[in-house]
Amino acid sequence: MSAAPVEHVDELEAYGDSVAGCVRCRLARGRTQVVFGSGNPQADLMFVGEAPGFHEDKQGLPFVGQAGKLLEKLLAQIGLQRSDVYIANVLKCRPPGNRNPQDDEIEACESHLFRQIELIQPVVVATLGNFATKLLSGRPLGITRVHGQEQQTTIGGRSVLLYPLYHPAAALYTPSMLNILAADFARLPELLGSSLEPVAAPAAEPELTLVAAHAASEQLGLF
């Protein structure tokens, strides 16, 4: 757990309530609901993905589809569960057809994410995929170039360790990438200064492999 003051927890909840009515961009017209984020509001480890998908839009929670199930498995490999971390996305509303976020949508929504990071005060922010990595690093390099390479940066006036990771959905598209993703995950306890001992990287599991029809429902821009 981070040193985030208790009052910040209340502020985060209040901020989430205020964001629920956000109409800053066109995505407000097609959403079912805002997907603000979920998890431990005082987490040392925060994950930032791309945008809600179909299931997230319906349930109001991030990473509840197949990518979310894989994320939970990867967390279990390092002795953590969803309730130990905080999970959010760059965009809080689902883009039509799960298309890539557009620049003006990111610009309209980014202050919500920066405020979340400011209130949660994580030690490590793990970015999942290209869009989160480029936004929070302020650099144009894609995830293929920078995954697993931590960097110190300042977000919301606070120094955090930014740790780029492949989006879990990328391993569902390309199961051979699962070992790379798991190896990068295995470094998280070290980065957190934790005594947790990561276990061996998992092999690709059949139930986590997407067929083409299912893959179409996942987010793009992952590599």
Buried (B, 14 or more C-beta within 10 A) or exposed (E): EBEBEEEBBEBBEEBBEEBEEBEBBBBBEEBBBBBBBBBBBBBBBBBBBBBBBBBBBBBBBBBBBBBBBBBBBBBEBBBBEBEBBBBBBBBBBBBEEBEBBBEEBBEBBBEBBBBBBBBBBBBBBBBBBBBBBBBBBEBEEBBEEBBBEBEEBEBBEBEBBBBBBBBBBBBBBBBEBBBBBBBBBBBBBEBBEBEEEBEEBBEBEEEBBBEEEEEEBBBBBBB
